[in-house]
């Protein structure tokens, strides 16, 4: 079987090998179909590319915001990248209100009818739920008179008071739970000595939400040696027992906390293949670390989009959610909020220069628009710059897993 994958139209065309060996009307029709799809793909590429170039030149004017409510946490994850900033703090209501006002004014300037506010860690955001409630109420109060819709999202470890379930479920458009598997993995990797009265609380909270509306619920699992070989079992448990139909498996990144992680990419590939097959068979959404078959692009994440905005409890605006503990990476600290939002646009402009056309390893790579250059912060810490990856094993894995995604899409 020969496959033709068109990343920008997201179309896959397969031609059986036996058809390639003969000259026939069928083969001619196949080639005509492929040529038509090439033209569509090229047209879509040009449209996306022009939009990307225009975006690089625009004024910093975000309409989405991620708020680190607190760096305090009720868990003690073994691999947590935020431990280096762990402290009992809370976002200032005044700073959060200033950020909300900034989003609304930007939406008006861009004639947009929506803003997005995500509450994330840091630590565990629901530890500051009274603050979250006040921020949401303020955003609604200010946006509704302007005919602007405020959408709210939550990323949580799931260990929140059951008395908050109704309010959390109703306030947020989407709730992502971070869990690492069955109870044994949770205790080892995430609770890790923290004082949690009921280790099963996160599962109970997930079930409560999926019973109401499963489409609002996502599960994100960090893949480690502890759970790698049971990913299909976890899929089945999340799906059939917890009722979740939107699942992501994410490889643990190298951080100063988790030390240097050595990946067996062949083992990861084999286990992710099984996960993709399970998802296909059971009609659920699965994302695994690697290229994105459903969404093409020129930059990996919002850090390089020209409009990143992660607000920390102390009022610093960062271009990346992860801690900036390397002083040479101060370009990720792009601004702050005091009486108003102040942003260093030169830093923002510098970060937009990192894309699939400027990263040396990506320039001629056939999957660059799906891979998008991978995490720049990770490779900066590895290589000392933003323009090289120098990770042939990971790049080979990305090609192989994308191939599996393509085949899985057809089967």
N, C-alpha and C positions, 0 to 999 in steps of 0.2 A: 504494500500500500504506500502511495506517495501522497504526502500532505502539503497543502498550500495554506499558509496562515497569513491573514491580512490583519495586522494589529489595530489599525485605525477604524476599520469597519467591523472588527471583531468576528470575522467570518473565517471558517475553516472549510476547505474543499479537499476531498480525498479522491484519488484516482486509483483503482485497483491496478496492480502491476500488469496483469494480463491484458488490460486495455492499452497499456503503453507499448506493448510488443506488436500490435497490429495497427494497420491503418484502416480506420472505419469512420463512419458518420458519428458514432458515439465519441470517439477520441476528438474529432473536430469540434463537437459541441462542448466537450470538456474544456478545450483550449479557448474557445470563444467565451465561455463562462469565466475562466480565469482572467482573460484579458479585460473583460468588463469589470471584474472585481478589482483588478489592479488600478484601473482608472478611478474607480470610486475611492479606493484606499488612498491614492495619491491626492485626490481632491480634498479628502478629509484631513490628510496630513498637512496640506498647505493652509487650510482654514485654521487648524489647531496651532500651526507654527506661527502664523501671522498674529493670532491672539496672544501667543506666548511672547513674541517680540514686543507687542504693544504693552503687555503687562510689565515687562522689564523697564519700560520708560515711564510708567505711571507714577503719580505722587503717592506716597504712603497713605493709604486710606482704607484700612481694614474694616470689615463689617462682621467679623467673627473674632471671638476672644476665648482663650482658655485661662481659667482662674485657678491658681494653686491656692486653695482655701486655707490650708495649714500644712506645715511640715511634720506635725505630730501624727503618730500612727498607733493603732491598737494591735498591730501585728509586728512580726520581726522577720520578714522574708530574708532568706539566706543570701539572695543575690541582689537585693534592692539597691538600685543606683542612687536613691535619694537619701540613704543613711548618712551620707557625708554632710547633708544639710539638716539632719534631724534635730528639731527643737520644738518647744511648745510655743508656737506663735499662731497668729490668726490674721487673715487679710483685713485691712482697715476698710470699714464700710465706706468712708469718704473716698478712699482711693478707688474702690470698686465702682462707686457711683460716677466718679470722674471718667472711668473707662467706659461705662455704659453710655454716658452722654456723648463721648467721642464716637462710639459705634453708631449711635442714632444720627448724629450730624453727618457722618460719612455716608450712611444709607441715603439720607436726603440728598447729599451732593451727587450720589451715583444713581439717584432715582430708583433705588432698590426698596422693596417692600418687606424685607426680612433682615433680622440680625440673628446671630447664633452665639450662645454663651455656653461654654462647657466647663464643668466643675471637675477638677482632677487632683491627683497627688503629684508631687509632694508626699504628704502623708495620706490619711484617710479623710476625704472631704466631708463625710457625714458627721465627723466629730465636731464640725462647725456648722451644723444644720440650721441653727437659728440665724447665723450670718447668711447662709445660702438663701433662706426664706426671705430675708430682708432685701437681698440683692435682686431676687426674682420679682418681688413685689414692686420694687423701685423701677426695674426695667419695664414692667408692664405699664406702670403708672405713666412713664415718660414716652413709651413707644406707641401706645394705643391712640392718643390724640393726634399722632402724626401718621396714623393709618399704617403703621409698621408692626409686623408680627415678630414677637420675640420667641425664638425656639431655644429650649434648654436641654442639655445633655449631661449625664452623670456617669463617671467611671468610679466604681467602688469595689472594695474587697468583700462587700456583702455582709459584714458583721456590724449591722446597725440594728437599733432597737425595733422590734416588730411593731411597736406602736406608731412608727413612722411610715409603715408600709403604704397606707392609703395616700398620704400626702406625697411621698416620693413617686409613687406610681402615677399620680395625676399631674404632677408638676413637670415631668420630664418626657420629652419626645422619644428618647432612647436611654436605656440603662444598661451599661456594660459591667458585668461582674468579672472580677479577676480571681480565678481559682485554678489550682494546679492538679486537680484529679480527685481521686477518692479520698476518704478521710485520712488515710495513712500518709499520702503525699502532702495534704494540707498541714498536718501536724509537723512533718519533717521540714518542709520548705517554706511554709508561710507563717504558721503560728509560732513554731520554733522557740518555745519557752514563754511566749506572751501570755498574759492572763486573760484567757477567753473561757467564759463559763460554759458555753455550749459550742463545741467545734462544728456541730451540724447546722448552726444557725444560717450560714450562707446558703446551704442547700434548701432550707425551708423558705428563705426569702425568695430565692429563684423560683421555686415551685409556686409560691403564692402569686408571683407576677406572671409567670407563663400560663397559669390557669385563667388569668384574666385576659391577657393578650400577648401571646408568644412573640408577635412581630416586634414588640418594643424591647425585647430582651436579647442581649448578646453575651456570650461567654468568651473570655480570652484566657488561654492557658499558656504559661511559659514552659517550654520544652527543655527538660534536663535529662541526665542519665537515669534519674529516678522514674520518669514516666514515659520515656521515649518508646519503649517496646509495648506499651499498653494503650497507645493513642486510639486505636480502633475501639477498644473496650470503653475508653473514655467517651468517644463519640456516641456510642450506643447508650451509655449511661446518661450523658447530657441530653440526648435526644429523647430516649424512651422513658427515663425515670424523672428527669427534671423538666422535660417538655420544651427544651430549647432547640430552635431550628437555625440559629445563626452562631457559628462557632469559629474561633480563630486559634491556631496553634502558632506560637511565636518563639523562635529560638532565643535562648538567653544570650544577651550581648556581653562582650567583654567590658568590665568596669573595674574600678579600683577596689570595689567591694567583692565582686565575684571572682576576682583574680583572672588569669588568662584561661579562657575556655577552649579546650581542644575538641573540635567537632569531628565525628566520624560521618562525613557527608553521605557515604554510601548507605549507611544504616538509616540515616535521616531520610534519604530519598526513598528507600524501600518502605519505611513506615508511613511516609506522607502519601505514597502511591496507594496504600491500603485505605488511608483516610479519604482520599479523593474518590476512590471507588465506592466506599460506604456512602459518602454524600450523594453521589450520583444515583445510587440504588434507592436511597431513602428520600431523595428530593429535598435535601436541606442545604443551606449555604455554608460552605467551608472555605476559609482562607488559611493558607500555610505560608510560612516565611519563604520569600523568593519573589519572582516577577509577578506582576498583576496582569492576568489574562483579560480581565474585564475593563481595565482602565489604562489607557496609554498616557504618556506625558513626557516632559523634558526635564523635570526636576523630581527628586525623590519625595520630598515632603514640603510642608509649609515654610520651613526654614529659609528656603531659597525662592519662595513664591513672590517676594516683594512686599508681602503684607503679613508677616508673622507677628503674633501678639500673644505671648504667654506672660501673665501677670503673677508675680510672686507675692507672698505675704508682706514683704517689706517694700513693695511698690516698684520693684525692678521689672522692666519689660525685657524679656529674652526672646531670641529667635528660635529657641529649642527648649523643650520641656526638661531635658536632662540637665543635671547640675553642671555648672562651668567651674570645675576645680583646677583647670589648667590655665594659668594666667595668660598664656599665649593665645588662648581662644577667647579673649575678651571681646572679640568682634561679635560674639553671640549675645553680648549684653548690649542691646540696642537702644535702651532708653529707660525712663523712669517716670513715675507719677508723683508729683508733689501737689501743687495747686492745679496743675494742668498736665496733659500728656506731652512729654518731651521725648523726641526720638532722633537719634543720629542717622539721618538719611544716607549718609555716606557709607555707613556700615551696612545698611539695608541694601544699598546698591551693590556693594562689594559681594554680598552673599548671593545676589541674583546671578552673579557671573559663574556660579558652579552649576553646570547642567550637563546633559549628555554630549554636548558639542565641545565642552572644554575639559572634561575628565579624560585623561590620556587613554585609559583602558576602554573607554566607552565609544570613542569616536567612530570606530569601524566595526563595532560589535553588532551583530544581527538582531539581538534582542534588547537593544538599549532603550527602546521606547516603552517596553514593558518592565524592564529592570530599573530604569531611571537613575542609574548610578549608585544605588544603595545609600546607606546612612553615611552622610558626610562626617558627622561627629566621630563615629566609630573609626572611620578610616583616617581622620585627622590625628586621632590619638595613636593610631597604628603607624602612620607614615610621616606625620608632621606637616601635612599640607592637604589642601582640598582637591587637588587635581590629579591624584593618583590613587589607585586601588591596590594594585600589585598583590592580588589574592587569587591566583589561578584556580585553586581548588574550589573556592566559593563561586567563582564565575562559571566554572564547569558545572557545578551543582545547579546554578540558576538556569543554565541552558537545558539541563536534563529534566528539571522539574517543570519547566515551561512546556517541554515536549510532552510530558505526562499529562499536563493540564489540557493540551491540545487534543491528544488522543482520547482523554477522558470525556472531553466535550462532545466527541463524535459518537462514542460507544453507546 
